[in-house]
Amino acid sequence: MNWRKEWKPLALIVGLFLACFYLPVGNLRFDNAITEAFELVKWYAREHVILCLIPAFFIAGAIGVFVSQASVMKYLGAKANKALAYAVASVSGTILAVCSCTVLPLFAGIYRMGAGLGPATAFLYSGPAINVLAITMTARVLGLKLGVARAVGAVVFSVVIGLLMHFIFRKEELAKAAAAAEMPEPEVKRPLWQNIIYFAAMIGVLVFANWGKPAEASGLWHFIWLAKWPITFVFAVVLAVVLVLWFGMKWWQMLVVAIPVAVLAVVLPGAPMIPFVVAVIGLSVFTSTNKGETGEWFSSTWTFAKQITPLLLFGVLAAGFFLGRPGHEGVIPSEWVTQAVGGNSLRANLLASVVGAFMYFATLTEVPILQGLIGSGMGQGPALALLLAGPALSLQSMLVLRTIMGIKKTVVYVLLVVVMATITGLIYGAFL
């Protein structure tokens, strides 16, 4: 036997054996971390996969089928008007109230269709970071200064990170731009306004189905929350009509889906998830069996789903094991983090950025978490650093990004977010 070739498998087997042999089962912290890992992945599956990820997959699939590569290159490509491309990408989060995971299929859709790396990564950052409701809640709960600093920092971050990514990988971007110049003008199957209504209907379903309950039981945000499901239903009806009129779906197919959904919504008003699931299943069945554009739409959607979902769930499991859920500890004691992020030192800001980058924050959950940390002695600078790095990144999003744009670009993107969040936190903390 040639041991020069077999040492790697042997080392792997020995390493796995030793890990199992010394597995600290029975240790309270380890056992609790295992529980937290499964608790977090269970919560994520219940709260985010159906309402967040599935609509995002359908939108990403639609981008891949109904948005031509030439069109994406024209408005978001390497040779696109920089002011327009970055302006659109940097404020996208005001429309898409999504988390760092939900934005991934949308990013994958535009990136693979030829969007420039700069505008695409600006969109990737701004999608979860510039959430109007989250920024408003930050200002109310954590103070106006921190809320304004978060809003301004997130917009500036998205543009600067996008420009830096474009500059660092400019050779690849120039090659992409040259390829785009040789592409023929796309054939237009339907007017632009029809596609806008189609995508607006899907985005409306995504945004309002996930509208979070605001802290105060009054005002516009609370009124929208009370009406979130009727509003979602209206957008779903618009989508159904659009699919029939412009995309070749049959009326009877939409009725087969709509009737049980409407009945379940009336019979089970306290369980809106059930009619939502029925609607998703019905739409999936008919689009997957149809020929033509809608069949391609489902095929593209399924491609994103099977690539991204397993990595996300594994990432959530790992995040739960190491850091636990909000208010619960994983294998890393929370007091270590709290003690290390006091004051405004470089170490405190860097640690806050790194922890925020690896920890998973669902939309709006970062605010109560920061409230508890600030109450325990966290400095204002590290708080802002965590707010700027946390919602835009997570361990699971890094795993997925690696498959979309490669290890090198993913590492550079993560480092840019962490470094910029650290520097911003230092500056903000010094001024206060």
C-alpha positions, 0 to 999 in steps of 0.5 A: 500500500502506498501510504503517501497517497493514503495518509489523508483518508487515514488522518480524516478517519483518525480525526473523526474517531478522536472527535467522537471518542472525546465528544463532551456529551454530558457537559451541560454547556455542550448539551445545551448548545446541541439543543440550541442548534436544533431549536434555532433551525426549527424556529428558522424553518417555521418562521422563515423558509415558507414566508421568506425563502420560497417567495424569494426563490420564485422571484429569483427564478423569474429573474433568470427566465423573464429578465434578459441578460442583456437588460441586466447588463444594460442597467447593472452591468460593468458598463452601466451608468454607475450613478443609476446602478449604485443608486438603485442597488443601495436603496433596495432594502427600503423596498425589500424587508428581507434578512441576510438569507432571503436576499441570497436567491435574489442576489444569485439571480441578478449576478448570474444574469450578468449584473456587475459585481459592484452593483450586485454586492451593493444590492446584496448588502443593502437588501437586509441592511436598509430596512425602513422598519428596522431603522425606525425601530432602532431610532425609537428603541436605541435612540435617534443618533444610533438610528440615523447613524445606522441608516446613513452608514448602511447606504454609504456602506453598500455603495463603498463596498460595491465600488471596492469589490468592482475595483479589486476584481476589475479585470474580471469586470472588464472582461464581463463588460467586453462580453456584454458589448457583443451581445445582441439586443434582446427580443422583447416578448412583452412590454416593460410595464407588464414585467414591472407589475409581475415582479411588483406583485411577487415582491408585494407578497414577500414584503407584506407576508413577512411584515413584523409586528411593531413595538407600538400598538399604534401608527402606520406600521401597526395598521399595516401589520393588522392588514398584512394578510389582506394586503398579501392576498391582494398582491397574490390576486394580482399575480394570478391575473398577470399569470393568466393574462400575460404568461399563458396560465389557464383560468381554471388552474388559478381557480383550482388554487384560489378557491381552497386558499380562500376557504381556508383563509375564512375557516382558519383566520388564525392560521394564515400559514396554511392557506399560504402553503396551499397557494405555494403548492398549487402554484408549484404543481401547475407551473412545474407541469406547464410547458413554455415560460412558466415551466421554465420559471419553476425549473429555475426556481427549483434550481435555486431552492435545491442549491441554497436551502441545504446550506442555509439550514446547515449554517443556521444549525452551526450558528445555533450551536456556537452562539445560541438564540437571542436570550439563550446561550450556545457553546460560547458564553454570552458574557464573554461577548458582553465583557469584550464589547464594552467601551470603544476600543479597536478590539471591542469594535472588531469583535462586535463586527465579527460576532455580528457577521457570523451570528444570524439576525432575523429581520428586527431581532437585532434591535432587542438583542442590542438593547440587552447588550447595551444594558449590559455595558456594550459601547455605542461604537461596537453597537453600531458596528454590530448593527452594520455587520450583523443583519447583512451577513451570517454564517449560513449566508457566507456558505451560500455566497461561496457557491455563487461567486466563489471563495475569493470574492466571498472572503473579500466581501466579508472582510470589507463588511467587517473592516468597514463596520469596525472603522465606523464603530470606532469613529462613531464611538469617538464622536460620542 
